[in-house]
Amino acid sequence: MRVMRKRPGGAISLVHLNVLSVLEHDGPQRMRGLAEALDVSQASATGIVDRMEERGLVTRQRGTDDRRVIRVALSDEGSAVLGGLSAERREALGEMLDELTDAELEGFLLGARAMRRARERRHASSVDCRPGGQGPAS
């Protein structure tokens, strides 16, 4: 949160961070799809995107096949914001890990490995749930 408030281009809200994350993960989105991902009305999504576009965080792109289709995409500035947040997170985590004793680091590593195995088991069981072993549709 501290990083989001002290950003050189001005503070970034959690809603804006959510939009950036959706666009980074899912790629350019139609306004309707973005509104659904954010669980807001299309009018609200349009207002959010307007403000983000003014700040250079996203761009609107016309479709190549159908010029009426407009997709919202992550801009270079938006990518830089996400990269900066990621770098800050890594740095903070590194500083915290530096504070741990060897025994604490060993315990942390055991816990991290256990979480990875649990995630893999969960993923495997969700894949087995779908017909043909393809997992749930996303």
MONORKA-V793625 format. One line per field, one symbol per residue. ss: DSSP state (h for helix, s for strand, l for the rest). psi: psi as a letter, one per 30 degrees, with the letter a starting at -180 (. if undefined). burial: + if it has 9 or more other ideal C-beta (glycine too) atoms within 8 Angstrom, else -. Layout:
# MONORKA-V793625
ss->???
psi->???
burial->???
This chain:
# MONORKA-V793625
ss->lhhhhllllllllhhhhhhhhhhhhhllsshhhhhhhhlllhhhhhhhhhhhhhlllssssslllllllssssslhhhhhhhhhhhhhhhhhhhhhhhlllhhhhhhhhhhhhhhhhhhhhhhhhhhhhlhhhlllll
psi->eeeeegkeglkkleeeeeeeeeeeefakkleeeeeeefhlleeeeeeeeeeeeefgfllkkkkeejffkkkklkleeeeeeeeeeeeeeeeeeeeeeffkleeeeeeeeeeeeeeeeeeeeeeeeeeffkkggglkk.
burial->--++--+----+---+++++++++----+++-+++-++-----+++-++-+++-+-++-++-+-----+++++++-+++-++-++--+--------+--+----+--+--------------+--++--+----+---
